[in-house]
Amino acid sequence: MRSTITARGQTVIPAQIRKYFHLSPSDRLEWIIDNGTIRVVPVADDPILAFRAQGKGGATARLLEERSKDRATE
């Protein structure tokens, strides 16, 4: 799928992509530069959902391990 950038820097998101990701006119997108490519990621209204899958993973396990160490030193 392709789209064209207008003179004002705007582009159209293809209908198939809007339907697949359930995007509507009020939704927000985040543009990320990643190793010379551009990634466009839908931003969830819920900040918790927006944060998910953005880290290196294992945050819960690391947090539980830190809390366990804290309890051991008390």
C-alpha positions as CSV (number, residue, x, y, z in Angstrom):
1,M,0.0,0.0,0.0
2,R,1.2,3.5,-0.8
3,S,0.2,7.0,0.0
4,T,1.4,10.4,-1.2
5,I,2.6,13.3,0.9
6,T,0.9,16.6,0.1
7,A,2.6,20.0,-0.1
8,R,1.4,20.6,3.5
9,G,3.0,17.3,4.7
10,Q,-0.2,15.4,5.0
11,T,-0.9,11.9,3.9
12,V,-3.9,9.5,3.8
13,I,-3.9,6.3,5.8
14,P,-5.2,3.5,3.5
15,A,-8.7,2.2,4.3
16,Q,-7.5,-1.3,4.9
17,I,-5.0,-0.1,7.5
18,R,-7.7,2.1,9.2
19,K,-10.1,-0.9,9.3
20,Y,-7.5,-3.4,10.6
21,F,-6.4,-1.1,13.4
22,H,-9.9,0.3,14.1
23,L,-8.6,3.9,13.5
24,S,-11.0,6.8,13.5
25,P,-10.5,10.5,12.8
26,S,-9.8,11.4,16.4
27,D,-7.2,8.7,17.0
28,R,-3.5,9.7,17.4
29,L,-0.5,8.2,15.8
30,E,3.1,8.2,16.9
31,W,5.9,8.4,14.3
32,I,9.1,6.6,15.3
33,I,12.4,6.6,13.4
34,D,13.9,3.1,13.7
35,N,17.2,2.2,11.9
36,G,16.5,4.4,8.9
37,T,12.9,3.4,8.6
38,I,9.7,5.1,9.8
39,R,7.2,3.2,12.0
40,V,3.8,4.6,12.6
41,V,2.1,3.3,15.8
42,P,-1.4,4.0,17.0
43,V,-1.5,5.6,20.4
44,A,-4.1,4.3,22.8
45,D,-6.2,6.7,24.8
46,D,-5.5,4.6,27.9
47,P,-1.9,5.4,29.0
48,I,-1.4,1.9,30.4
49,L,-2.3,0.4,27.0
50,A,0.0,2.9,25.2
51,F,2.9,1.9,27.5
52,R,2.5,-1.9,26.9
53,A,5.0,-3.5,24.6
54,Q,7.2,-0.4,24.5
55,G,9.9,-1.6,27.0
56,K,12.4,-4.3,26.9
57,G,10.1,-6.8,28.6
58,G,10.1,-8.6,31.9
59,A,9.3,-5.5,33.9
60,T,6.9,-7.4,36.2
61,A,9.5,-10.0,36.9
62,R,12.2,-7.4,37.6
63,L,9.9,-5.5,39.9
64,L,9.0,-8.6,41.9
65,E,12.6,-9.5,42.2
66,E,13.5,-6.0,43.5
67,R,10.7,-6.2,46.0
68,S,11.8,-9.6,47.2
69,K,15.4,-8.2,47.8
70,D,13.9,-5.2,49.6
71,R,12.0,-7.5,52.0
72,A,15.1,-9.6,52.6
73,T,17.0,-6.6,53.8
74,E,14.3,-5.3,56.1
